[in-house]
């Protein structure tokens, strides 16, 4: 038995209904990832309340500054990294090492985030293609499980690599520059400061919860569909047998050949079976004799039967 798409059910529902729902959820996830990548609001460091600091406040996207010292700018983190690391290497002022490290981490972690989130989008697209294939074929279950899992893992790697390296925090001391004290005099820390996370990391955090929910919810539906298909395939290995019962009576008005030339279907009411004429077969005619053509002498004593046979 060949399984067709319409025969595959999940809890007595057409399986394509569920695949359409999950395809819609995948589009939502992709849209959220793209929003987190293109938004200008990723990080912020406000040093206006820090007295005597030698550094500037800024706001930035995932790979570039959007505002620096109260002025709009389009400088990349790479540019700022080169600038502050130049001072650090010259040994003019060690505190610049913190700024050098900060922009270095922002640049590297932002690039890593983009890479793994693009891989996550690719896995989501492949997963969506598999779901579309489910509408025409039901042999892609393993691929769907792999793609859905990879989409979740890719985003988790992207976010936590960025979070650890960029030192982003939601609240607390994200607008403070840590200070060390040496002989009662404060010196700037050589560690990069914590950054306040804004819309981009916020959306990424939401996806940390939403993507696993969608993936985990998909597994029961995929497993049920896979088991239903396997059961149908096993049933089909033995083939199908259809019992066809020929009509008992011939077409209306057609004479029954042989012994009853005058008996027709018209003699009987529709969907009714009347008594058949009684035929007396002499004991002398044995079953074994039916294998040979009857001789004329076999019916010599039964003229009526002989007449009907002729």
N, C-alpha and C positions, 0 to 999 in steps of 0.2 A: 504494500500500500504506500503510495507516494503522499507525503504530508504536504498539504498546501498551506498558504499563509492564513487563510480564513479559518482553518481547522484548529490553529493553535490558540488556546485560551489560557488566561491567567485569572483564576478565581471567577470563571464563567464570563469573563469579559475579553473582548478582542485585544490581543496583546499590543496592537499598534496604538491603542489609546494611551497606554502607559509610556511607550517610547516617545510619543509626541510630547507628553508632559515633561519627561526628563530632557528632551531636546530643548524645550523652552527654558528649563532651569540652567542648562549649559550656556545658553545665550545670555542669561542674566549674569552668570559668573564671568563670562568673557567681557561683558560690558563693564562690570565692576573692576576687573583687572586693568582694563584700558583706562578707566577713569583714574585709578591710582597711579598709573604711569605718566599721564599727561597733566595732572593737576599741578599748579604752581605752589601749592601749600603743602610742603613736606616737613620742613624743620624751621625752627625759629630760636634765636638766641638774643635776648634783650638784656643788654648790659647797662642800661641807662641808670639803674639804681646802684650800680657798683661805683663807689667813689675811687677816684684815682686810677681807673683802669686805662691801659694803653691800647685797648682793642676796640673794635667797632661792633655794634649790633648788626644782625643780618637776618634775612629770611631767605629760604631757598626751596627749590624744587628737588627732584631726585638727583639731578646731575649738575645743577647750575644755581647761581644766586639770582634772586628776583629783586631783592632790596638790600642795600649795603650802606650802613651809616645814614639811614633815612632817605637814601636816594635810590631810584630805580636803576637797576643794572641788569646786564645779561652775561655777566662773567661766569665762566665755568669754575667748578671746584678745582679742576686741574690748574687753571691759571692762578688761583689763590694759593694752591699748594706750592707751585713753583716759586711764588713770590715770598711766602713766609719761610719755606725751607731754605731759600737762598740766604736769608738773614741768620737762620739757625746754623747753617754750615760755616758761615763766616765767623761765628763765635762772638758776634757783636752783642747779642742779647739772648741768653738761654730761654727766657720765657716764650720766645717765638716758636720754640719746639712744640709747645702745646697746640698752637694754631697750625703749625705744619702738619702735625699728626692728625688733627681734627679734619682738615680738608683732604688729607690723604685717605683717611678712612671713609669720608663721605663719598669721595670719587670712586674708590674701589668697591665699597659695599653697594653703592647705587648701580654700578655696572653689573655686579653679581645679581642684584635683585632683578634687573631687567632681563638678564640672560635666563634665569630660572623661571621667571614668570612667562617669558616667551615660550619656553619649553612646556610650561603648564598649559598655555593656550593651545599649543600644538597637540598636546594630549587630549584636550577638550574637543578640538576640531575632529581628531581621529575618532574619539568616542561618539561624537555626533554623527559622523559618517557611518559608523557601525550601526547606530540606531536606525539610520535611514535604510541601511542594508537589511535590517530586520523586517522591514516592510515587504521585502521581496525574497529574502532568504533567512533561515534561522540557524545558521551554522557558524556564527561569529561570537559565541558567548565568551570564550576564553579571552579573545581580543578586547571585548568590552570591559571585562574585569581588570585587565592590565592597564588599559587607557585611563579608566576612572581612577585607579589607584595612583598612577603616575601624575595625573593632574593635581591630586591632593599633595603628594610628596613634593612635587616641584615648587608649589607655592610655599609650603612650610620651610623648605630650604632657603628660598629667596628671602622670606621675611626675617627669619632668625639670624641669618648671616648679616643682613643689614642692621638688625637691632643690636647685635653684639658689637659690631665694629663701629657703627655710628654713635653708639652710646645714647640712643634715644630713650626718653622717659616721658610719661604722660603728665606728670606733675612733680612737685617736690623742688629740688634745687637745680632745675634745668636752666635757670637764669642766673646762676651763681658761678663764679670762678673760684675754684678751691684755692686755698692759701696755706702755705707752710710757714712755720715760724722758726727763725734761726737767730738765736741770741736776742729774742724779744722783738726782732724786726720781721715783718711779714714779707715774704717773697712769693712771686707767682708760682703756682704749681707747674711742674713739667708734664702733667697729665692733661689730656684734652678734656674740655668741659662736657657736661651732659647737655643734650639738646632737647628742646620741647618738640614733641611730635604733633603734627597737625592732620590735615585731611587725608593725605596720602597714606601714612601709616595707619590712620583710623580705618580707612576702607580695607587695607590689607589685614588688619586685625579682625574685622567683620568676616572676611573670607576665610580666616582660620577656623571659624565656627561653621560657616555656611557650606563650604565645600565638603567637609567630612560628613555633614548631615545628608547632603545629596548623594554622595558616594555610598554611604552606609545604607541609605534607603533604597538605592538601586539594587543592591545585592540580593535581597529576598525576591524581587521581581525577576531578576535574571536567573536565579537558581530555580524558581518555580517554572519559568518558561523552558529552561534547559531540561528539567526532569520530565515535563509534559512531552517535549519533543522526543526524548529517549524512549518514553513509554509507547508513544505512537509508532516510533520506528521499530521497536521490538514486536509490537502487534502486527506490523506490516511484513515482517520477515517470513511469516507463515502464509502469506497471501490471503486473498479473499475468495470465498466460495459463495456463489449465488444459486440458490435452488429455484429452478424455473419449472413451473407446473404447466404442462400443455393443456389446452382447453379440452374439457371432457367431451363436449359436443362439437360437431363440425359447424361450419358457417350455415347461417339460416337458409333453408331451402335446398341445401345440398344433400343428396341421398347418401346414406351409409352404404358403402359398397359391400359386396359379398352376400351375406345371408339375408339382409333386410332391405331390399330395394325400395320398399314403400315407406320406410321409417325416416322421417326428417326432423330437424330441430324445430320446425314450425309446428310439429305435433305436440310439443311440450310448451307449457307456459314459461315465461322468462324467469330465470333464476330458480327453476323448479326441476326436480328430477323425478320423473314418473317411473313406473315399473318397466323393466326391459322385457321383451318377449322371451318366453321360455323356449329353450331349444333342447330337444332330447337327442343325445348322441348315443348311438348303440354301443353296448359293451364290447362288441366285436372290434370296434375301432380303438386301438391301443395308442398310447402316447408315443411309444417307440415307432409306430407305423407312420407318424406324421413327418418323419424325415424323408420319406419317399413320396413321389407323386401318387395320389390315390388312383387305384384301378377302377374301372367302370363297374366291376362286379361288387365292389364294396358297398355301393349304394343301390344295388338292384332291388333290394327288398324295401327301399324307402324312396318311392317315386317323387314325393313332394320335396324331400331334401335334395334329391338329385337335380330336380328342376331348378331349385334356387341356386345351387352351386354353379350350374351351367349359365 
